[in-house]
Amino acid sequence: MSSEETKLEKERIKGYVHLTHRSAKEIKYEADFEVPTNFGEIGAVLVENEHKRESFMKEIVLDGFLTGPIKFSCDSWVHSKFDNPDLRVFFSNKCYLPSETPEGLKRLREGELVALRGNRQGERKVFERIYDYDVYNDLGNPDKDPGLKRSVLGGKEHPYPRRCRTGRPRCAKDPLSEKPSDKVYVPRDESFSDDITCLLNNKRI
């Protein structure tokens, strides 16, 4: 995505993957594409998941370079394009000082930071990776019973560590309280795996 000589972002090279291996625990995809010799160093890969469900990306490896393979450690869930049309970006394992970061990578890193911070608008979705925080204002249920109203934890009156912001609607009888829910939002990569969730539900942990 960038050139070490000019540090400018180059035109993207597109490739479409095809399935080459499938096992019980792993699926491998491959794609063929050509990178010009004057392209410069590749600093990022943008991914679009065309499946209707999210996919867990373990790593991306680019082969065929004289200097050896370029690895991108992912270990992250990639949302479906039907849930979010934005491309998912993964950066190479190479580290840069701020003053030496290529301009193309700077723009992508700034965009990634914006995506992780969110804009504090709307209700959080399961597939999102937004790290936004809020007070504990969903501990009660005043709409069901006024006696179930609870104090807000995390503000100036009752300091407390914050929770992830969910953006759920406020209660009709108490605008300071958020409607409770059985589903708790956490950024997608922070959620428990299905195996651990099953063990927790069966009280085996």
Secondary structure, 3 states (H helix, E strand, C coil): CECCCCCCECCCCCCCCEEEEECCCCEEEECCCCCCCCCCCCCEEEECECCCCCEEEEEEEECCCCCCCEEEEEEEEECECCCCCCCEEEECCCCCCHHHCCHHHHHHHHHHHHHHHCCCCCCCCCCCCCCCEECECCCCCCCCCHHHCCCCECCCCCCCCCEECCCCCECCCCCCCECCCCCCCCCHHHCCCHHHHHHHHCCCC
